[in-house]
Amino acid sequence: MKTSIEGRRALITGAGSGIGRAVAQRLSELGCDVVLVGRTGATLNETATLCPGATKTVTCDLADESSILALVGYIRATGGLDILVNNAGIVQSGPLEGISTEEFDAVMATNVRAPFILMRETLPLLKASPSPEIINVCSVVAHEGYPNQSAYVASKHALCGLSKSFANEVFDDGVRVHLISPGGVLTDMVAKVRPEIVGTPMILPEDVADAAEYLLTHRSDAVCDEIRLHRVTKAPF
């Protein structure tokens, strides 16, 4: 049975474009107050214009812990939190032998460490919510190994494991942790990494927003831990 999430407060990272923008717009349409988080104020403002409800924009460097802590401080001071969507991610492509340690660390910082810090720091706020939810946007690569994406694949495997472990830790507190693992989504990031699949059937950011809507509006005794979205094609990813 579908339930309302009107009046809930949601924080979405990577909200300036792609999946994050689509999820933010959808949650706003469903009546949530949304906090849009990203690196660039201009793109966050563009997302805000698409959201019919109350919005706040916060620029944040998710690779920097002090910036994340400042973000959580703002959330704490301005109304608490019901929904956390860890969506922001970066990719580093190429053979493993050509990826520097600094490049690998940058991918892990944004894709794994930032969700870890955000979940840890927002947990007291989420526990105070009547229906706390976390959605971590992962990837089908979390369940496979893809050549020339070793850093990105490693980060998504790590995020998947982190999410599963944390879900068990907070289960008795009523905090639900979900994974959405899409394949190739029609975003600028995927277009840069996999230009050969542009023009073929692809997942839309709105499809991921559909999945997020389902997870957040169907809180019952039946729990959906993970939704995987695949392109309508036989090609991997």
NUGU-786251 format. One line per 4 residues: number of its first residue (from 1); their letters; for each residue z, y, x of C-alpha. Coordinates in steps of 0.2 Angstrom, whole numbers, plus 2048, in hexadecimal, padded with zeros to 3 digits. Each point is the difference from the previous one (the first is absolute). Example, Ala and Ser with C-alpha at 12.3 -4.5 7.8 and 13.67 -1.06 7.14 Angstrom:
2
1) AS) 827/7EA/83E  7FD/811/806
% end
This chain:
237
1) MKTS) 800/800/800  7FB/811/807  80E/80C/802  800/813/803
5) IEGR) 804/808/811  7FF/811/7F9  80D/80C/809  801/7F5/80F
9) RALI) 7FF/808/811  7F3/7F8/80C  7FD/803/813  7EF/7FB/806
13) TGAG) 7FB/801/812  7EE/802/805  7FD/80A/7F0  7F3/80B/807
17) SGIG) 7F1/7F5/7FD  7FA/7EE/7FB  80D/7F4/7F9  80F/80C/802
21) RAVA) 7F7/80D/7F6  7FA/7F4/7F2  812/7F9/7FF  808/811/7FF
25) QRLS) 7F4/806/7F3  803/7F0/7F5  813/802/801  7FF/812/7FC
29) ELGC) 7F5/7FB/7F1  80E/7F4/7FB  80D/80E/800  808/7FE/811
33) DVVL) 805/80F/80B  7F7/7FC/810  804/805/812  7F0/800/80A
37) VGRT) 802/7FD/812  7F3/801/80E  7FB/808/810  7F5/80E/7F9
41) GATL) 806/80D/7F3  7EE/804/7FB  7FC/7EE/7FA  811/7FE/7F8
45) NETA) 7FD/810/7F6  7EF/7F9/7FB  809/7F0/7F9  80D/80B/7F7
49) TLCP) 7F2/809/7F6  7FB/7EF/7FA  811/7FB/7FA  804/806/7EE
53) GATK) 813/7FF/802  80D/808/80C  7FC/7FE/812  807/805/811
57) TVTC) 7F7/7FF/810  808/7FC/811  7F7/800/810  808/7F2/80C
61) DLAD) 7FB/7F8/810  805/7EE/7FC  7FE/7FB/812  810/80B/803
65) ESSI) 811/7FA/7FA  807/812/800  7F2/805/7F4  803/7F1/7F5
69) LALV) 813/804/7FF  7FC/812/7FB  7F5/7F9/7F2  80E/7F5/7FA
73) GYIR) 80D/80E/801  7F4/80A/7F5  7FF/7F2/7F4  813/7FE/800
77) ATGG) 803/813/7FD  7F3/802/7F2  803/7F2/7F3  801/7EE/807
81) LDIL) 7F3/7F3/800  7FA/7F1/7F4  7F0/7FB/808  7FA/7FF/812
85) VNNA) 7EE/7FC/804  7FD/7FD/813  7ED/802/800  7FC/80A/810
89) GIVQ) 7F7/7F7/80E  7F5/802/80F  7F4/7F4/808  7FB/7FD/812
93) SGPL) 7F0/7F6/802  7F9/7F7/80F  803/7F1/80B  812/7FD/805
97) EGIS) 7FC/802/812  7FA/812/7FD  80F/806/7F6  80D/809/80A
101) TEEF) 813/7FE/7FD  801/812/7F9  7F3/7FC/7F3  809/7F0/7FB
105) DAVM) 810/809/7FF  7F9/80E/7F5  7F9/7F3/7F4  811/7F7/7FF
109) ATNV) 809/811/7FE  7F7/805/7F1  7FC/7EF/7F8  811/7F7/803
113) RAPF) 80E/80B/807  7FD/80E/7F3  802/7F5/7F1  80F/7F8/808
117) ILMR) 809/811/803  7FB/806/7EE  807/7F0/7F8  810/800/80A
121) ETLP) 803/813/7FD  7FB/800/7EE  80A/7F1/7FB  810/809/7FA
125) LLKA) 7F5/80B/7F5  7F7/7F1/7F9  810/7F7/7FD  805/80E/7F5
129) SPSP) 7F0/7FF/7F5  801/7F5/7F0  7EF/7F8/805  7FD/802/813
133) EIIN) 7EF/7FA/806  7F7/7FF/811  7EE/7FD/802  7F9/7FD/812
137) VCSV) 7ED/801/801  7FC/7F2/80C  7EF/7F8/802  7F7/7EF/7FF
141) VAHE) 800/801/813  812/7FC/7FF  7FC/7EE/7FB  7F1/7FE/80C
145) GYPN) 7FB/805/812  7F1/80B/802  7F7/803/810  800/812/808
149) QSAY) 80F/805/7F4  80E/7F8/80A  80C/80F/7FF  7FD/803/7EE
153) VASK) 801/7EE/7FB  810/7FE/80A  807/80F/7F7  7FC/7F9/7EF
157) HALC) 807/7EF/804  810/809/805  801/80B/7F0  7FD/7F0/7F6
161) GLSK) 80F/7F7/808  80B/810/800  7FD/802/7ED  804/7ED/7FC
165) SFAN) 810/801/80A  806/810/7F9  7FB/7FA/7EE  80D/7F2/802
169) EVFD) 80D/80C/808  800/80C/7F1  7FC/7F4/7F2  812/800/7FA
173) DGVR) 800/813/800  7F2/800/7F3  7F4/808/80D  7EF/7F7/7FE
177) VHLI) 7F4/800/80F  7ED/7FD/7FC  7F1/7FE/80B  7EE/805/7FB
181) SPGG) 7F4/7F8/80D  7EE/807/7FD  7F0/7FB/809  7F3/80D/804
185) VLTD) 804/810/7F6  7F3/80E/7FE  80A/80C/80B  7FB/80B/80F
189) MVAK) 80A/7F4/80C  7F8/7F1/7FA  7EF/808/802  803/804/812
193) VRPE) 807/7EF/804  7F4/7F5/7F6  7F0/80B/7FD  7F6/7F0/7FD
197) IVGT) 809/7FD/7F0  7FD/811/7F8  7F3/7FE/7F3  806/7EF/7FB
201) PMIL) 80C/7FC/7F2  811/808/806  811/802/7F8  803/812/7FA
205) PEDV) 810/80A/803  802/800/7ED  801/7ED/800  80F/801/80C
209) ADAA) 808/80D/7F4  7FD/7F3/7F2  80A/7F3/80A  80E/80D/803
213) EYLL) 800/805/7EE  802/7EE/7FB  80E/7FC/80C  80A/810/7FB
217) THRS) 7FE/7FE/7ED  803/7EE/7FE  812/7FF/807  807/7F0/7F7
221) DAVC) 807/7EF/804  7EF/7FC/807  7FE/807/811  7EF/802/809
225) DEIR) 804/801/812  7EE/803/807  7EF/804/7F9  7F1/7FC/80A
229) LHRV) 7EF/809/7FC  7F0/7F9/807  7EF/807/800  7F3/7F7/7F5
233) TKAP) 7F7/7F9/80E  801/7F0/80C  802/80B/80F  811/801/808
237) F) 80B/810/7FE
% end
